[in-house]
Amino acid sequence: MDSNQVEQRIAQLLAEYTQRIIAEVKSELTDRVMRALAGGTVEHRAPTAAKAAPSSGGAKRTRVALSDDVKAEVLFYIRENPDQTIGKLVKGLGDKVPEKLIRKAVVALKASGEIKQEGERRGTTYKVARKA
């Protein structure tokens, strides 16, 4: 093989690999959108062993699922202790619930209308929304 043929083969392999990556990303996004529209949970799907990217050797990130128990715990704490900041929630619940889950629970509770936010940025506090 001369250098021109090698370059053409490399270009061909790169194009095929790129197309496979695009197809995998489209498939993953389609699955996530369909699950979200169906009301299901959207979770990260790890690549299969055949398609896995090479390991960088670094620490692995783990995803922690938000359960109804965690949301209930955060809601109960806010109900008992109104006008809480995220920092105060973490101090009050930190031994039971990780900070990341507390933050996720606050976002979910705010989106569902169970709690309301007052203030902005560092002055943000949360309290239970009054039901009419």
Backbone hydrogen bonds, N-H to C=O, Kabsch-Sander energy under -0.5 kcal/mol:
donor,donor_aa,acceptor,acceptor_aa,energy
6,V,2,D,-2.0
7,E,3,S,-2.4
8,Q,4,N,-2.2
9,R,5,Q,-2.4
10,I,6,V,-2.5
11,A,7,E,-2.5
12,Q,8,Q,-2.3
13,L,9,R,-2.6
14,L,10,I,-2.6
15,A,11,A,-2.2
16,E,12,Q,-2.3
17,Y,13,L,-2.6
18,T,14,L,-2.6
19,Q,15,A,-2.2
20,R,16,E,-2.1
21,I,17,Y,-2.3
22,I,18,T,-2.5
23,A,19,Q,-2.4
24,E,20,R,-2.2
25,V,21,I,-2.6
26,K,22,I,-2.6
27,S,23,A,-2.3
28,E,24,E,-2.6
29,L,25,V,-2.7
30,T,26,K,-2.5
31,D,27,S,-2.5
32,R,28,E,-2.4
33,V,29,L,-2.5
34,M,30,T,-2.6
35,R,31,D,-2.4
36,A,32,R,-2.5
37,L,33,V,-2.7
38,A,34,M,-1.7
39,G,36,A,-1.1
40,G,35,R,-2.6
43,E,41,T,-0.7
46,A,44,H,-0.6
51,K,48,T,-0.9
52,A,48,T,-0.9
52,A,49,A,-0.5
65,A,63,R,-0.6
67,S,65,A,-0.6
71,K,67,S,-1.9
72,A,68,D,-2.6
73,E,69,D,-2.3
74,V,70,V,-2.5
75,L,71,K,-2.8
76,F,72,A,-2.6
77,Y,73,E,-2.1
78,I,74,V,-2.5
79,R,75,L,-2.5
80,E,76,F,-2.3
81,N,77,Y,-1.8
83,D,126,Y,-0.6
84,Q,126,Y,-2.0
89,L,85,T,-2.3
90,V,86,I,-2.6
91,K,87,G,-2.2
92,G,88,K,-2.5
93,L,89,L,-2.8
94,G,90,V,-2.1
96,K,93,L,-2.0
97,V,93,L,-3.3
102,I,98,P,-2.0
103,R,99,E,-2.6
104,K,100,K,-2.1
105,A,101,L,-2.7
106,V,102,I,-2.3
107,V,103,R,-2.1
108,A,104,K,-2.4
109,L,105,A,-3.0
110,K,106,V,-2.4
111,A,107,V,-2.3
112,S,108,A,-1.9
113,G,109,L,-0.5
113,G,110,K,-0.8
114,E,109,L,-1.8
115,I,109,L,-1.2
116,K,127,K,-3.2
118,E,125,T,-2.7
123,G,120,E,-2.4
124,T,121,R,-1.6
125,T,118,E,-2.9
126,Y,84,Q,-2.0
127,K,116,K,-2.0
129,A,114,E,-2.1
